[in-house]
Amino acid sequence: MTLASDQNLDPGSLSTLGQSMLQLRELVFTDWEKRVRASVKGASSLEHPILINTLPALYDNIAEALTPDYPRTSAAVAAPSVALEHGSERARLTVYEANAVICEYQILRSTIIDVLKQHNVPISDHDLQVIGSCIDASIRESVTAFTLAQSAFREQFVAALAHDLRNPLSAASMSAQLILHIRDFEKIDQAAKKIVANLNRIDQMIQDLLDTVMFQRGERLALHPSNFDIAEVVREVCEMCSAVHGPRFEVVGTSIWGWWGRDAIKRALENLINNAVKYGSSEAPIRIVFQEYHGRMMLSVHNKGAPIPTNQVETIFQVFQRAKAAKEGDQQGWGIGLPYVRSVAESHGGSIGVDSSHERGTTFSIDIPLDSRPFQNAPTLA
């Protein structure tokens, strides 16, 4: 039995070259995986089942196409869904760009030919043409599916953008209209505060969007490090958040001076606190802790509430991706905040960590050196 998409139960019906390909399949994909992980951007972190995808089915389809009397002239044209699904999965499950999809197919072609030659399998110019046409057709189908999926994601993002911006804009507009019809100064003051809070929220969302564009281009954050006390930033952020969410924030820590990007640290902390408010229990306090150790500073935000499943921890740090629990709940968001926090931590020469369980609650920790200036050019994964 083959892995071909036509459920071929008789490998013996294939040509000698086709049967040799089936026998060498595992060697081909072992070599292909090493090459792809080493040279294709975004492949090194993928789990094996995700990386291998539908390619073994395509490979066996090629073995059928190399059999002159077998009713398959092209592995992709005769069974386009194999390549289409490959492209779709790459768009949904990886951080690939279109050129990465093309590259891994090109690597598959060269790996097949190299392994066949290494094992002295006779292969004619016509056979090489068949393999090439199969790979080329697969590239066309996969890139088409990849592009369509990416386009769909962009449309979903624009819809979410319009929806999320409309809420604070409507709230600010209603408060402004209310001011026009009341003369009670206390109520005017309350309405004005709501306007300011909602406009700040809109400004934050637009800034997050600009950051996302920067992430997608692979640019680093411009930190502009200065020497300041983290306690001042924590106090400033907590005062602002208390005005919106009420006095539910606990702060633990003493003065710690360091060289960091003040605006970046401030916005990262705002994102962590907003995340704790959004997904944490409304009945439990949110605790912000900062402490110094061995030339480093750890800044963490803790909340009670539903935990993040272990297998979704990395997902929440990817742009436009959110934990399954968040997607299935009623919370709206773009999935930009945590990737930004990760970028801030890594741009400071540090890291972002998460600890989450029913018993312990959820804690996000930014762990960075006290002096970030020497690490501004270090590589980042964000």
Short mmCIF file of the C-alpha atoms (twelve columns), coordinates in Angstrom:
data_MODEL
# 
_entry.id   MODEL 
# 
loop_
_atom_site.group_PDB 
_atom_site.id 
_atom_site.type_symbol 
_atom_site.label_atom_id 
_atom_site.label_alt_id 
_atom_site.label_comp_id 
_atom_site.label_asym_id 
_atom_site.label_seq_id 
_atom_site.Cartn_x 
_atom_site.Cartn_y 
_atom_site.Cartn_z 
_atom_site.pdbx_PDB_model_num 
ATOM 1   C CA . MET A 1   0.000   0.000  0.000   1 
ATOM 2   C CA . THR A 2   1.254   3.494  -0.850  1 
ATOM 3   C CA . LEU A 3   0.567   6.897  0.691   1 
ATOM 4   C CA . ALA A 4   -0.616  8.173  -2.680  1 
ATOM 5   C CA . SER A 5   -3.852  10.143 -2.752  1 
ATOM 6   C CA . ASP A 6   -5.635  7.522  -4.885  1 
ATOM 7   C CA . GLN A 7   -5.390  4.823  -2.180  1 
ATOM 8   C CA . ASN A 8   -3.149  2.605  -4.308  1 
ATOM 9   C CA . LEU A 9   -3.034  -0.792 -2.584  1 
ATOM 10  C CA . ASP A 10  -0.606  -2.383 -5.027  1 
ATOM 11  C CA . PRO A 11  2.884   -0.818 -5.040  1 
ATOM 12  C CA . GLY A 12  3.981   -3.690 -7.274  1 
ATOM 13  C CA . SER A 13  2.019   -2.134 -10.115 1 
ATOM 14  C CA . LEU A 14  4.481   0.746  -10.303 1 
ATOM 15  C CA . SER A 15  7.591   0.926  -12.464 1 
ATOM 16  C CA . THR A 16  11.004  -0.099 -11.145 1 
ATOM 17  C CA . LEU A 17  11.848  3.562  -10.579 1 
ATOM 18  C CA . GLY A 18  8.518   4.131  -8.819  1 
ATOM 19  C CA . GLN A 19  9.101   1.182  -6.507  1 
ATOM 20  C CA . SER A 20  12.653  2.351  -5.764  1 
ATOM 21  C CA . MET A 21  11.251  5.729  -4.780  1 
ATOM 22  C CA . LEU A 22  8.841   4.105  -2.325  1 
ATOM 23  C CA . GLN A 23  11.690  2.129  -0.771  1 
ATOM 24  C CA . LEU A 24  13.768  5.295  -0.347  1 
ATOM 25  C CA . ARG A 25  10.905  7.483  0.910   1 
ATOM 26  C CA . GLU A 26  12.002  7.643  4.549   1 
ATOM 27  C CA . LEU A 27  15.608  8.404  3.603   1 
ATOM 28  C CA . VAL A 28  14.425  11.183 1.294   1 
ATOM 29  C CA . PHE A 29  12.295  12.820 3.982   1 
ATOM 30  C CA . THR A 30  14.920  12.442 6.697   1 
ATOM 31  C CA . ASP A 31  17.397  14.277 4.469   1 
ATOM 32  C CA . TRP A 32  14.754  16.772 3.291   1 
ATOM 33  C CA . GLU A 33  13.780  17.641 6.875   1 
ATOM 34  C CA . LYS A 34  17.399  18.371 7.825   1 
ATOM 35  C CA . ARG A 35  17.854  20.619 4.800   1 
ATOM 36  C CA . VAL A 36  14.570  22.477 5.310   1 
ATOM 37  C CA . ARG A 37  15.112  23.083 9.028   1 
ATOM 38  C CA . ALA A 38  18.561  24.473 8.248   1 
ATOM 39  C CA . SER A 39  17.606  26.773 5.385   1 
ATOM 40  C CA . VAL A 40  13.884  27.680 5.398   1 
ATOM 41  C CA . LYS A 41  12.893  30.557 7.655   1 
ATOM 42  C CA . GLY A 42  10.261  29.456 10.160  1 
ATOM 43  C CA . ALA A 43  10.834  25.704 9.724   1 
ATOM 44  C CA . SER A 44  13.272  25.044 12.564  1 
ATOM 45  C CA . SER A 45  10.651  25.375 15.311  1 
ATOM 46  C CA . LEU A 46  7.932   23.253 13.673  1 
ATOM 47  C CA . GLU A 47  7.036   19.874 15.112  1 
ATOM 48  C CA . HIS A 48  7.732   16.963 12.761  1 
ATOM 49  C CA . PRO A 49  4.082   16.156 11.901  1 
ATOM 50  C CA . ILE A 50  3.449   19.801 10.975  1 
ATOM 51  C CA . LEU A 51  6.631   20.120 8.938   1 
ATOM 52  C CA . ILE A 52  6.098   16.889 6.975   1 
ATOM 53  C CA . ASN A 53  2.509   17.856 6.169   1 
ATOM 54  C CA . THR A 54  1.009   16.270 3.007   1 
ATOM 55  C CA . LEU A 55  4.353   15.872 1.238   1 
ATOM 56  C CA . PRO A 56  4.615   12.048 1.618   1 
ATOM 57  C CA . ALA A 57  1.357   11.727 -0.353  1 
ATOM 58  C CA . LEU A 58  2.771   14.015 -3.046  1 
ATOM 59  C CA . TYR A 59  5.980   11.973 -3.089  1 
ATOM 60  C CA . ASP A 60  4.091   8.720  -3.709  1 
ATOM 61  C CA . ASN A 61  1.984   10.468 -6.355  1 
ATOM 62  C CA . ILE A 62  5.251   11.327 -8.110  1 
ATOM 63  C CA . ALA A 63  6.235   7.649  -7.953  1 
ATOM 64  C CA . GLU A 64  2.957   6.844  -9.733  1 
ATOM 65  C CA . ALA A 65  3.539   9.590  -12.315 1 
ATOM 66  C CA . LEU A 66  6.933   7.997  -13.081 1 
ATOM 67  C CA . THR A 67  5.162   4.781  -14.082 1 
ATOM 68  C CA . PRO A 68  4.483   5.042  -17.859 1 
ATOM 69  C CA . ASP A 69  1.286   2.974  -17.934 1 
ATOM 70  C CA . TYR A 70  -0.140  4.329  -14.649 1 
ATOM 71  C CA . PRO A 71  -3.094  6.729  -15.111 1 
ATOM 72  C CA . ARG A 72  -1.398  9.759  -13.552 1 
ATOM 73  C CA . THR A 73  0.408   12.258 -15.725 1 
ATOM 74  C CA . SER A 74  1.236   14.709 -12.941 1 
ATOM 75  C CA . ALA A 75  1.309   14.279 -9.196  1 
ATOM 76  C CA . ALA A 76  -0.259  17.692 -8.565  1 
ATOM 77  C CA . VAL A 77  -2.513  18.236 -11.583 1 
ATOM 78  C CA . ALA A 78  -4.186  14.837 -11.190 1 
ATOM 79  C CA . ALA A 79  -4.618  15.321 -7.427  1 
ATOM 80  C CA . PRO A 80  -4.400  19.073 -6.724  1 
ATOM 81  C CA . SER A 81  -5.877  18.813 -3.229  1 
ATOM 82  C CA . VAL A 82  -2.587  17.405 -1.885  1 
ATOM 83  C CA . ALA A 83  -0.710  20.562 -2.875  1 
ATOM 84  C CA . LEU A 84  -3.633  22.868 -2.076  1 
ATOM 85  C CA . GLU A 85  -3.902  21.520 1.455   1 
ATOM 86  C CA . HIS A 86  -0.159  21.838 1.890   1 
ATOM 87  C CA . GLY A 87  -0.332  25.545 1.085   1 
ATOM 88  C CA . SER A 88  -3.390  26.062 3.263   1 
ATOM 89  C CA . GLU A 89  -1.794  24.365 6.262   1 
ATOM 90  C CA . ARG A 90  1.381   26.381 5.828   1 
ATOM 91  C CA . ALA A 91  -0.700  29.571 6.016   1 
ATOM 92  C CA . ARG A 92  -2.681  28.399 9.044   1 
ATOM 93  C CA . LEU A 93  -0.061  26.602 11.114  1 
ATOM 94  C CA . THR A 94  3.269   28.282 10.399  1 
ATOM 95  C CA . VAL A 95  4.878   31.720 10.166  1 
ATOM 96  C CA . TYR A 96  5.956   30.971 6.603   1 
ATOM 97  C CA . GLU A 97  5.993   33.461 3.781   1 
ATOM 98  C CA . ALA A 98  5.225   32.384 0.208   1 
ATOM 99  C CA . ASN A 99  8.903   32.079 -0.721  1 
ATOM 100 C CA . ALA A 100 9.367   29.549 2.111   1 
ATOM 101 C CA . VAL A 101 6.665   27.322 0.564   1 
ATOM 102 C CA . ILE A 102 8.426   27.521 -2.789  1 
ATOM 103 C CA . CYS A 103 11.817  26.834 -1.233  1 
ATOM 104 C CA . GLU A 104 10.778  23.641 0.553   1 
ATOM 105 C CA . TYR A 105 9.387   22.201 -2.705  1 
ATOM 106 C CA . GLN A 106 12.634  23.049 -4.481  1 
ATOM 107 C CA . ILE A 107 14.540  21.322 -1.696  1 
ATOM 108 C CA . LEU A 108 12.282  18.277 -2.094  1 
ATOM 109 C CA . ARG A 109 13.116  18.097 -5.802  1 
ATOM 110 C CA . SER A 110 16.882  18.267 -5.236  1 
ATOM 111 C CA . THR A 111 16.690  15.814 -2.314  1 
ATOM 112 C CA . ILE A 112 14.789  13.232 -4.382  1 
ATOM 113 C CA . ILE A 113 17.344  13.421 -7.182  1 
ATOM 114 C CA . ASP A 114 20.329  13.340 -4.808  1 
ATOM 115 C CA . VAL A 115 19.063  10.300 -2.860  1 
ATOM 116 C CA . LEU A 116 18.228  8.386  -6.063  1 
ATOM 117 C CA . LYS A 117 21.713  9.039  -7.400  1 
ATOM 118 C CA . GLN A 118 23.360  8.153  -4.078  1 
ATOM 119 C CA . HIS A 119 21.672  4.742  -4.248  1 
ATOM 120 C CA . ASN A 120 22.543  4.228  -7.920  1 
ATOM 121 C CA . VAL A 121 18.929  4.254  -9.066  1 
ATOM 122 C CA . PRO A 122 18.865  4.738  -12.860 1 
ATOM 123 C CA . ILE A 123 16.989  7.902  -13.812 1 
ATOM 124 C CA . SER A 124 16.535  9.283  -17.316 1 
ATOM 125 C CA . ASP A 125 16.192  12.848 -18.551 1 
ATOM 126 C CA . HIS A 126 12.485  12.139 -19.108 1 
ATOM 127 C CA . ASP A 127 12.140  10.979 -15.482 1 
ATOM 128 C CA . LEU A 128 13.815  14.187 -14.303 1 
ATOM 129 C CA . GLN A 129 11.335  16.143 -16.423 1 
ATOM 130 C CA . VAL A 130 8.408   14.314 -14.819 1 
ATOM 131 C CA . ILE A 131 9.707   14.990 -11.299 1 
ATOM 132 C CA . GLY A 132 10.292  18.640 -12.206 1 
ATOM 133 C CA . SER A 133 6.825   19.124 -13.696 1 
ATOM 134 C CA . CYS A 134 5.220   17.482 -10.656 1 
ATOM 135 C CA . ILE A 135 7.093   19.764 -8.275  1 
ATOM 136 C CA . ASP A 136 6.394   22.864 -10.388 1 
ATOM 137 C CA . ALA A 137 2.666   22.097 -10.548 1 
ATOM 138 C CA . SER A 138 2.628   21.522 -6.787  1 
ATOM 139 C CA . ILE A 139 4.341   24.857 -6.188  1 
ATOM 140 C CA . ARG A 140 1.678   26.648 -8.233  1 
ATOM 141 C CA . GLU A 141 -1.196  24.961 -6.383  1 
ATOM 142 C CA . SER A 142 0.360   25.417 -2.923  1 
ATOM 143 C CA . VAL A 143 1.250   29.064 -3.381  1 
ATOM 144 C CA . THR A 144 -2.262  29.752 -4.696  1 
ATOM 145 C CA . ALA A 145 -3.803  28.163 -1.603  1 
ATOM 146 C CA . PHE A 146 -1.302  29.884 0.687   1 
ATOM 147 C CA . THR A 147 -2.061  33.284 -0.856  1 
ATOM 148 C CA . LEU A 148 -5.833  32.785 -0.651  1 
ATOM 149 C CA . ALA A 149 -5.586  31.737 2.999   1 
ATOM 150 C CA . GLN A 150 -3.408  34.755 3.823   1 
ATOM 151 C CA . SER A 151 -5.901  36.997 2.056   1 
ATOM 152 C CA . ALA A 152 -8.719  35.503 4.121   1 
ATOM 153 C CA . PHE A 153 -6.746  36.139 7.313   1 
ATOM 154 C CA . ARG A 154 -6.237  39.763 6.296   1 
ATOM 155 C CA . GLU A 155 -9.962  40.155 5.660   1 
ATOM 156 C CA . GLN A 156 -10.710 38.683 9.078   1 
ATOM 157 C CA . PHE A 157 -8.207  41.057 10.634  1 
ATOM 158 C CA . VAL A 158 -9.745  44.099 8.930   1 
ATOM 159 C CA . ALA A 159 -13.182 42.996 10.154  1 
ATOM 160 C CA . ALA A 160 -11.856 42.592 13.700  1 
ATOM 161 C CA . LEU A 161 -10.112 45.954 13.418  1 
ATOM 162 C CA . ALA A 162 -13.324 47.715 12.400  1 
ATOM 163 C CA . HIS A 163 -15.287 45.946 15.144  1 
ATOM 164 C CA . ASP A 164 -12.790 46.664 17.909  1 
ATOM 165 C CA . LEU A 165 -12.329 50.313 16.975  1 
ATOM 166 C CA . ARG A 166 -16.072 50.905 16.743  1 
ATOM 167 C CA . ASN A 167 -16.712 50.041 20.403  1 
ATOM 168 C CA . PRO A 168 -14.499 52.685 22.080  1 
ATOM 169 C CA . LEU A 169 -15.345 55.202 19.343  1 
ATOM 170 C CA . SER A 170 -19.074 54.735 19.980  1 
ATOM 171 C CA . ALA A 171 -18.549 55.033 23.743  1 
ATOM 172 C CA . ALA A 172 -16.595 58.290 23.307  1 
ATOM 173 C CA . SER A 173 -19.220 59.647 20.921  1 
ATOM 174 C CA . MET A 174 -22.084 58.880 23.304  1 
ATOM 175 C CA . SER A 175 -20.258 60.587 26.173  1 
ATOM 176 C CA . ALA A 176 -19.593 63.649 24.014  1 
ATOM 177 C CA . GLN A 177 -23.284 63.865 23.046  1 
ATOM 178 C CA . LEU A 178 -24.231 63.538 26.689  1 
ATOM 179 C CA . ILE A 179 -22.075 66.553 27.586  1 
ATOM 180 C CA . LEU A 180 -24.056 68.656 25.101  1 
ATOM 181 C CA . HIS A 181 -27.310 67.991 26.946  1 
ATOM 182 C CA . ILE A 182 -26.386 68.152 30.633  1 
ATOM 183 C CA . ARG A 183 -25.390 70.957 32.988  1 
ATOM 184 C CA . ASP A 184 -24.390 68.850 35.976  1 
ATOM 185 C CA . PHE A 185 -20.626 69.432 36.292  1 
ATOM 186 C CA . GLU A 186 -20.080 66.143 38.128  1 
ATOM 187 C CA . LYS A 187 -21.713 64.191 35.297  1 
ATOM 188 C CA . ILE A 188 -19.808 66.256 32.714  1 
ATOM 189 C CA . ASP A 189 -16.568 65.351 34.484  1 
ATOM 190 C CA . GLN A 190 -17.486 61.633 34.427  1 
ATOM 191 C CA . ALA A 191 -18.383 61.791 30.726  1 
ATOM 192 C CA . ALA A 192 -15.146 63.614 29.903  1 
ATOM 193 C CA . LYS A 193 -13.114 60.931 31.673  1 
ATOM 194 C CA . LYS A 194 -14.888 58.254 29.630  1 
ATOM 195 C CA . ILE A 195 -14.053 60.134 26.441  1 
ATOM 196 C CA . VAL A 196 -10.396 60.393 27.402  1 
ATOM 197 C CA . ALA A 197 -10.232 56.705 28.408  1 
ATOM 198 C CA . ASN A 198 -11.813 55.517 25.157  1 
ATOM 199 C CA . LEU A 199 -9.657  57.771 22.992  1 
ATOM 200 C CA . ASN A 200 -6.585  56.435 24.807  1 
ATOM 201 C CA . ARG A 201 -7.812  52.942 24.079  1 
ATOM 202 C CA . ILE A 202 -8.173  53.768 20.374  1 
ATOM 203 C CA . ASP A 203 -4.697  55.292 20.356  1 
ATOM 204 C CA . GLN A 204 -3.278  52.151 21.976  1 
ATOM 205 C CA . MET A 205 -4.969  49.919 19.396  1 
ATOM 206 C CA . ILE A 206 -3.608  51.972 16.497  1 
ATOM 207 C CA . GLN A 207 -0.118  51.892 18.029  1 
ATOM 208 C CA . ASP A 208 -0.396  48.110 18.372  1 
ATOM 209 C CA . LEU A 209 -1.348  47.913 14.712  1 
ATOM 210 C CA . LEU A 210 1.712   49.952 13.707  1 
ATOM 211 C CA . ASP A 211 3.895   47.665 15.835  1 
ATOM 212 C CA . THR A 212 2.433   44.651 14.073  1 
ATOM 213 C CA . VAL A 213 3.354   46.049 10.671  1 
ATOM 214 C CA . MET A 214 6.885   46.473 12.006  1 
ATOM 215 C CA . PHE A 215 6.946   42.857 13.283  1 
ATOM 216 C CA . GLN A 216 5.781   41.563 9.897   1 
ATOM 217 C CA . ARG A 217 8.670   43.399 8.216   1 
ATOM 218 C CA . GLY A 218 11.086  41.820 10.680  1 
ATOM 219 C CA . GLU A 219 12.217  45.124 12.152  1 
ATOM 220 C CA . ARG A 220 13.580  45.502 15.678  1 
ATOM 221 C CA . LEU A 221 12.108  47.826 18.265  1 
ATOM 222 C CA . ALA A 222 13.822  51.202 18.631  1 
ATOM 223 C CA . LEU A 223 14.325  51.247 22.408  1 
ATOM 224 C CA . HIS A 224 15.976  54.661 23.066  1 
ATOM 225 C CA . PRO A 225 17.263  53.451 26.469  1 
ATOM 226 C CA . SER A 226 17.409  55.868 29.380  1 
ATOM 227 C CA . ASN A 227 18.130  55.514 33.086  1 
ATOM 228 C CA . PHE A 228 14.934  55.395 35.163  1 
ATOM 229 C CA . ASP A 229 13.260  53.729 38.140  1 
ATOM 230 C CA . ILE A 230 10.901  50.893 37.192  1 
ATOM 231 C CA . ALA A 231 8.828   51.704 40.297  1 
ATOM 232 C CA . GLU A 232 7.828   55.036 38.730  1 
ATOM 233 C CA . VAL A 233 6.619   53.349 35.543  1 
ATOM 234 C CA . VAL A 234 4.650   50.726 37.483  1 
ATOM 235 C CA . ARG A 235 2.989   53.414 39.587  1 
ATOM 236 C CA . GLU A 236 2.149   55.459 36.494  1 
ATOM 237 C CA . VAL A 237 0.609   52.508 34.636  1 
ATOM 238 C CA . CYS A 238 -1.337  51.290 37.670  1 
ATOM 239 C CA . GLU A 239 -2.813  54.750 38.260  1 
ATOM 240 C CA . MET A 240 -3.987  54.904 34.663  1 
ATOM 241 C CA . CYS A 241 -5.418  51.381 34.744  1 
ATOM 242 C CA . SER A 242 -7.132  51.994 38.096  1 
ATOM 243 C CA . ALA A 243 -8.964  54.953 36.580  1 
ATOM 244 C CA . VAL A 244 -10.435 52.598 33.969  1 
ATOM 245 C CA . HIS A 245 -10.768 49.273 35.814  1 
ATOM 246 C CA . GLY A 246 -11.009 50.325 39.436  1 
ATOM 247 C CA . PRO A 247 -8.646  49.788 42.409  1 
ATOM 248 C CA . ARG A 248 -7.864  46.125 41.783  1 
ATOM 249 C CA . PHE A 249 -4.078  46.315 41.409  1 
ATOM 250 C CA . GLU A 250 -1.525  45.238 44.015  1 
ATOM 251 C CA . VAL A 251 2.099   46.344 43.645  1 
ATOM 252 C CA . VAL A 252 5.040   44.569 45.288  1 
ATOM 253 C CA . GLY A 253 8.561   45.937 44.809  1 
ATOM 254 C CA . THR A 254 11.036  48.644 45.692  1 
ATOM 255 C CA . SER A 255 13.013  51.126 43.613  1 
ATOM 256 C CA . ILE A 256 15.068  49.539 40.797  1 
ATOM 257 C CA . TRP A 257 17.064  51.748 38.448  1 
ATOM 258 C CA . GLY A 258 18.129  50.485 35.047  1 
ATOM 259 C CA . TRP A 259 18.845  51.372 31.427  1 
ATOM 260 C CA . TRP A 260 15.755  50.414 29.416  1 
ATOM 261 C CA . GLY A 261 13.446  51.798 26.761  1 
ATOM 262 C CA . ARG A 262 10.930  53.603 28.954  1 
ATOM 263 C CA . ASP A 263 8.085   53.822 26.429  1 
ATOM 264 C CA . ALA A 264 8.541   50.191 25.371  1 
ATOM 265 C CA . ILE A 265 8.568   48.901 28.967  1 
ATOM 266 C CA . LYS A 266 5.537   51.021 29.818  1 
ATOM 267 C CA . ARG A 267 3.517   49.733 26.881  1 
ATOM 268 C CA . ALA A 268 4.586   46.143 27.536  1 
ATOM 269 C CA . LEU A 269 3.359   46.445 31.130  1 
ATOM 270 C CA . GLU A 270 0.091   47.997 29.919  1 
ATOM 271 C CA . ASN A 271 -0.402  45.039 27.580  1 
ATOM 272 C CA . LEU A 272 0.235   42.512 30.360  1 
ATOM 273 C CA . ILE A 273 -2.160  44.284 32.720  1 
ATOM 274 C CA . ASN A 274 -4.860  44.607 30.050  1 
ATOM 275 C CA . ASN A 275 -4.399  40.922 29.274  1 
ATOM 276 C CA . ALA A 276 -4.822  40.087 32.985  1 
ATOM 277 C CA . VAL A 277 -7.968  42.218 33.171  1 
ATOM 278 C CA . LYS A 278 -9.414  40.654 30.020  1 
ATOM 279 C CA . TYR A 279 -8.799  36.992 30.848  1 
ATOM 280 C CA . GLY A 280 -8.447  37.011 34.642  1 
ATOM 281 C CA . SER A 281 -11.120 36.656 37.291  1 
ATOM 282 C CA . SER A 282 -12.930 39.943 37.908  1 
ATOM 283 C CA . GLU A 283 -13.226 39.036 41.602  1 
ATOM 284 C CA . ALA A 284 -9.488  38.629 42.233  1 
ATOM 285 C CA . PRO A 285 -6.793  41.324 42.405  1 
ATOM 286 C CA . ILE A 286 -4.072  41.686 39.766  1 
ATOM 287 C CA . ARG A 287 -0.601  41.696 41.302  1 
ATOM 288 C CA . ILE A 288 2.424   43.425 39.769  1 
ATOM 289 C CA . VAL A 289 5.798   42.396 41.208  1 
ATOM 290 C CA . PHE A 290 9.265   43.709 40.302  1 
ATOM 291 C CA . GLN A 291 12.558  42.581 41.811  1 
ATOM 292 C CA . GLU A 292 16.284  42.743 41.130  1 
ATOM 293 C CA . TYR A 293 18.681  39.780 41.073  1 
ATOM 294 C CA . HIS A 294 22.186  39.149 39.680  1 
ATOM 295 C CA . GLY A 295 22.177  42.245 37.487  1 
ATOM 296 C CA . ARG A 296 18.714  41.537 36.125  1 
ATOM 297 C CA . MET A 297 15.184  42.794 36.719  1 
ATOM 298 C CA . MET A 298 12.086  40.624 36.716  1 
ATOM 299 C CA . LEU A 299 8.759   42.365 36.179  1 
ATOM 300 C CA . SER A 300 5.715   40.096 36.461  1 
ATOM 301 C CA . VAL A 301 1.927   40.395 36.319  1 
ATOM 302 C CA . HIS A 302 -0.276  37.788 38.005  1 
ATOM 303 C CA . ASN A 303 -4.000  37.092 37.774  1 
ATOM 304 C CA . LYS A 304 -6.406  34.387 38.817  1 
ATOM 305 C CA . GLY A 305 -8.625  32.746 36.228  1 
ATOM 306 C CA . ALA A 306 -8.741  30.020 33.596  1 
ATOM 307 C CA . PRO A 307 -5.208  28.744 32.868  1 
ATOM 308 C CA . ILE A 308 -3.465  28.670 29.501  1 
ATOM 309 C CA . PRO A 309 -3.050  25.062 28.251  1 
ATOM 310 C CA . THR A 310 0.603   24.054 27.998  1 
ATOM 311 C CA . ASN A 311 0.376   23.243 24.290  1 
ATOM 312 C CA . GLN A 312 -0.916  26.750 23.538  1 
ATOM 313 C CA . VAL A 313 1.732   28.753 25.383  1 
ATOM 314 C CA . GLU A 314 3.865   29.455 22.298  1 
ATOM 315 C CA . THR A 315 0.786   30.249 20.200  1 
ATOM 316 C CA . ILE A 316 -0.121  33.268 22.307  1 
ATOM 317 C CA . PHE A 317 3.216   34.909 21.485  1 
ATOM 318 C CA . GLN A 318 2.589   34.742 17.726  1 
ATOM 319 C CA . VAL A 319 1.165   37.731 15.884  1 
ATOM 320 C CA . PHE A 320 -2.568  37.365 15.145  1 
ATOM 321 C CA . GLN A 321 -2.722  34.101 17.098  1 
ATOM 322 C CA . ARG A 322 -4.514  33.685 20.425  1 
ATOM 323 C CA . ALA A 323 -4.983  30.848 22.845  1 
ATOM 324 C CA . LYS A 324 -7.866  28.511 22.085  1 
ATOM 325 C CA . ALA A 325 -9.638  29.510 25.271  1 
ATOM 326 C CA . ALA A 326 -9.598  33.149 24.180  1 
ATOM 327 C CA . LYS A 327 -10.881 32.313 20.704  1 
ATOM 328 C CA . GLU A 328 -13.749 30.269 22.069  1 
ATOM 329 C CA . GLY A 329 -14.709 32.872 24.666  1 
ATOM 330 C CA . ASP A 330 -16.407 36.212 24.220  1 
ATOM 331 C CA . GLN A 331 -13.245 38.287 24.530  1 
ATOM 332 C CA . GLN A 332 -12.291 40.372 21.503  1 
ATOM 333 C CA . GLY A 333 -8.710  41.083 20.542  1 
ATOM 334 C CA . TRP A 334 -6.204  41.165 17.732  1 
ATOM 335 C CA . GLY A 335 -3.589  38.895 19.242  1 
ATOM 336 C CA . ILE A 336 -0.948  41.632 19.023  1 
ATOM 337 C CA . GLY A 337 -0.266  42.505 22.673  1 
ATOM 338 C CA . LEU A 338 1.745   39.472 23.779  1 
ATOM 339 C CA . PRO A 339 3.908   39.333 20.633  1 
ATOM 340 C CA . TYR A 340 4.744   42.969 21.347  1 
ATOM 341 C CA . VAL A 341 5.681   42.129 24.957  1 
ATOM 342 C CA . ARG A 342 7.934   39.344 23.715  1 
ATOM 343 C CA . SER A 343 9.607   41.704 21.276  1 
ATOM 344 C CA . VAL A 344 10.191  44.243 24.066  1 
ATOM 345 C CA . ALA A 345 11.759  41.621 26.336  1 
ATOM 346 C CA . GLU A 346 14.001  40.176 23.626  1 
ATOM 347 C CA . SER A 347 15.031  43.599 22.334  1 
ATOM 348 C CA . HIS A 348 16.303  44.321 25.861  1 
ATOM 349 C CA . GLY A 349 18.430  41.176 25.815  1 
ATOM 350 C CA . GLY A 350 15.928  39.266 27.960  1 
ATOM 351 C CA . SER A 351 12.923  37.009 27.637  1 
ATOM 352 C CA . ILE A 352 9.223   36.621 28.405  1 
ATOM 353 C CA . GLY A 353 7.967   33.719 30.518  1 
ATOM 354 C CA . VAL A 354 4.541   32.387 31.469  1 
ATOM 355 C CA . ASP A 355 3.426   30.166 34.343  1 
ATOM 356 C CA . SER A 356 -0.209  29.099 34.319  1 
ATOM 357 C CA . SER A 357 -2.392  26.600 36.185  1 
ATOM 358 C CA . HIS A 358 -5.743  26.431 37.984  1 
ATOM 359 C CA . GLU A 359 -4.017  26.396 41.366  1 
ATOM 360 C CA . ARG A 360 -1.333  29.025 40.794  1 
ATOM 361 C CA . GLY A 361 -3.156  31.357 38.433  1 
ATOM 362 C CA . THR A 362 -1.370  32.932 35.456  1 
ATOM 363 C CA . THR A 363 1.856   34.942 35.680  1 
ATOM 364 C CA . PHE A 364 3.678   36.635 32.802  1 
ATOM 365 C CA . SER A 365 7.260   37.689 33.558  1 
ATOM 366 C CA . ILE A 366 9.584   40.057 31.701  1 
ATOM 367 C CA . ASP A 367 13.151  39.114 32.688  1 
ATOM 368 C CA . ILE A 368 15.789  41.551 31.412  1 
ATOM 369 C CA . PRO A 369 19.297  42.852 32.286  1 
ATOM 370 C CA . LEU A 370 19.508  46.034 34.353  1 
ATOM 371 C CA . ASP A 371 21.513  47.597 31.531  1 
ATOM 372 C CA . SER A 372 20.054  46.749 28.121  1 
ATOM 373 C CA . ARG A 373 22.391  48.963 26.092  1 
ATOM 374 C CA . PRO A 374 24.932  46.240 25.170  1 
ATOM 375 C CA . PHE A 375 22.194  43.930 23.841  1 
ATOM 376 C CA . GLN A 376 20.270  46.177 21.453  1 
ATOM 377 C CA . ASN A 377 21.670  44.416 18.380  1 
ATOM 378 C CA . ALA A 378 21.158  40.865 19.663  1 
ATOM 379 C CA . PRO A 379 18.871  38.697 17.481  1 
ATOM 380 C CA . THR A 380 15.228  38.290 18.486  1 
ATOM 381 C CA . LEU A 381 12.603  35.635 17.733  1 
ATOM 382 C CA . ALA A 382 9.608   37.945 18.100  1 
# 
